[in-house]
Amino acid sequence: MYEALLWRCISTKGRLTREIVEEVAASFSVSARTVRRIWQHARQCFLRGAEIDVSNHRSHCGRKRVQIDLNMLRHIPVSKRRTLDDLSRHLKVSKATLSKLKKEGLIRKHSNSLKPHLTQQNMKKRLQWCISMLDPATIHIDPCFRDFYDIVR
């Protein structure tokens, strides 16, 4: 916006006229007051001999971030942190805060396999049960499982 003002002020020898302000305001979809404020700020920087910086300095606005010690997670047993709701209750923060941490990659979900400690004998029995569920008529052609309408597990 400042560059547009500079280009248009060349013909008026550096003076900012109402027409220029309205033209630039319309092209950037801002108010004329905003255009005048940016021009005034640039002039003040020029008169001080400083580098002209007309960016808005709103980088430190808004609500401050909630600080959480992520080492506290290690002290909470796995059985007490199965869901974000459980974890938020133990850390005394909101679920939204934990969701943001998850989205940023600071915390991640973790799950174990369902049956991690099967013995060889258990594996054989499970495999035998799966084979017994095949339809004997289709074993040689295209093996298919039986209908499970009569089985409750």
C-alpha positions as CSV (number, residue, x, y, z in Angstrom):
1,M,0.0,0.0,0.0
2,Y,2.9,2.3,0.8
3,E,4.5,1.7,-2.6
4,A,1.2,2.5,-4.3
5,L,1.0,5.8,-2.4
6,L,4.6,6.6,-3.4
7,W,3.9,6.0,-7.1
8,R,0.8,8.1,-7.1
9,C,2.5,11.0,-5.1
10,I,5.2,11.4,-7.7
11,S,3.0,13.6,-9.8
12,T,2.0,15.8,-6.8
13,K,5.6,16.3,-5.6
14,G,5.2,14.1,-2.5
15,R,1.9,15.6,-1.3
16,L,-0.9,13.2,-0.4
17,T,-4.2,14.5,-1.9
18,R,-7.7,13.3,-1.1
19,E,-8.1,11.7,-4.5
20,I,-5.0,9.6,-4.1
21,V,-6.1,8.5,-0.6
22,E,-9.5,7.5,-1.9
23,E,-8.1,5.7,-4.9
24,V,-5.6,3.7,-2.9
25,A,-8.2,2.9,-0.2
26,A,-10.6,1.6,-2.8
27,S,-7.9,-0.5,-4.5
28,F,-6.9,-2.2,-1.2
29,S,-10.5,-2.3,0.3
30,V,-9.6,-0.4,3.4
31,S,-10.7,2.9,4.9
32,A,-9.2,6.3,4.0
33,R,-8.1,6.6,7.6
34,T,-6.0,3.5,7.3
35,V,-4.2,4.9,4.3
36,R,-3.5,8.2,6.0
37,R,-2.2,6.4,9.1
38,I,0.2,4.3,7.1
39,W,1.4,7.4,5.2
40,Q,1.9,9.3,8.5
41,H,3.8,6.5,10.0
42,A,6.1,6.3,6.9
43,R,6.7,10.0,7.1
44,Q,7.7,9.8,10.8
45,C,10.1,7.0,10.0
46,F,11.6,9.0,7.2
47,L,12.0,12.1,9.3
48,R,13.8,10.1,12.1
49,G,16.1,8.7,9.5
50,A,15.0,5.1,10.3
51,E,14.1,2.4,7.9
52,I,10.5,2.7,6.8
53,D,8.5,-0.1,8.2
54,V,4.7,0.1,7.9
55,S,3.8,-3.4,8.9
56,N,1.4,-3.8,11.8
57,H,3.1,-5.1,14.9
58,R,0.4,-7.3,16.2
59,S,2.5,-10.4,16.7
60,H,2.1,-10.5,20.5
61,C,-1.6,-10.1,20.7
62,G,-4.2,-12.5,21.9
63,R,-4.4,-15.0,24.7
64,K,-1.2,-16.4,26.0
65,R,-0.4,-20.0,25.4
66,V,-0.9,-22.5,28.3
67,Q,2.4,-24.0,29.3
68,I,2.4,-27.7,30.0
69,D,5.2,-29.7,31.3
70,L,5.2,-32.7,28.9
71,N,7.4,-34.7,31.3
72,M,4.3,-35.0,33.5
73,L,2.8,-37.4,30.9
74,R,5.4,-40.0,31.8
75,H,4.3,-40.0,35.5
76,I,0.7,-40.6,34.6
77,P,0.0,-44.4,34.3
78,V,-1.1,-45.6,30.8
79,S,-4.4,-46.8,32.3
80,K,-5.2,-43.2,33.4
81,R,-4.5,-41.6,30.0
82,R,-6.4,-43.6,27.5
83,T,-8.4,-40.7,26.1
84,L,-7.8,-37.0,25.8
85,D,-10.6,-36.5,28.3
86,D,-8.8,-38.6,30.9
87,L,-5.5,-36.9,30.2
88,S,-7.0,-33.4,30.4
89,R,-8.5,-34.3,33.8
90,H,-5.1,-35.5,35.2
91,L,-3.1,-32.6,33.7
92,K,-5.8,-30.0,34.7
93,V,-6.0,-28.5,31.2
94,S,-8.7,-28.4,28.6
95,K,-9.2,-30.9,25.9
96,A,-8.9,-28.2,23.3
97,T,-5.4,-27.4,24.6
98,L,-4.4,-31.1,24.3
99,S,-5.9,-31.2,20.8
100,K,-3.8,-28.3,19.7
101,L,-0.7,-30.0,21.2
102,K,-1.6,-33.2,19.3
103,K,-2.1,-31.2,16.1
104,E,1.3,-29.5,16.5
105,G,2.9,-33.0,17.0
106,L,4.1,-32.4,20.6
107,I,2.0,-35.3,21.8
108,R,0.8,-38.3,19.8
109,K,-1.5,-41.3,20.2
110,H,0.0,-44.6,21.3
111,S,-1.6,-48.0,21.2
112,N,-0.4,-51.5,21.8
113,S,-1.2,-54.6,19.8
114,L,-4.3,-56.4,21.0
115,K,-2.7,-59.8,21.8
116,P,1.1,-59.2,22.2
117,H,2.0,-62.3,24.1
118,L,0.6,-65.3,22.3
119,T,2.5,-68.6,22.9
120,Q,3.3,-70.9,20.0
121,Q,0.6,-73.3,21.2
122,N,-2.0,-70.5,21.2
123,M,-1.0,-69.4,17.7
124,K,-1.5,-73.0,16.4
125,K,-4.9,-73.3,18.0
126,R,-6.0,-70.0,16.6
127,L,-4.8,-71.0,13.1
128,Q,-6.6,-74.4,13.4
129,W,-9.8,-72.7,14.4
130,C,-9.6,-70.3,11.4
131,I,-9.0,-73.3,9.1
132,S,-11.9,-75.2,10.6
133,M,-14.2,-72.2,9.6
134,L,-13.5,-72.8,5.9
135,D,-16.3,-74.3,3.8
136,P,-15.1,-77.8,2.9
137,A,-16.9,-77.7,-0.5
138,T,-14.8,-74.7,-1.6
139,I,-11.3,-75.6,-0.3
140,H,-10.0,-77.0,-3.6
141,I,-11.6,-74.3,-5.9
142,D,-11.7,-70.9,-4.2
143,P,-11.6,-71.2,-0.3
144,C,-14.5,-69.3,1.3
145,F,-15.5,-69.1,5.0
146,R,-18.7,-70.7,6.2
147,D,-21.6,-68.6,7.3
148,F,-21.2,-67.6,11.0
149,Y,-24.9,-67.6,11.8
150,D,-24.5,-70.4,14.3
151,I,-21.4,-69.2,16.1
152,V,-21.2,-66.8,19.1
153,R,-17.8,-65.7,20.3
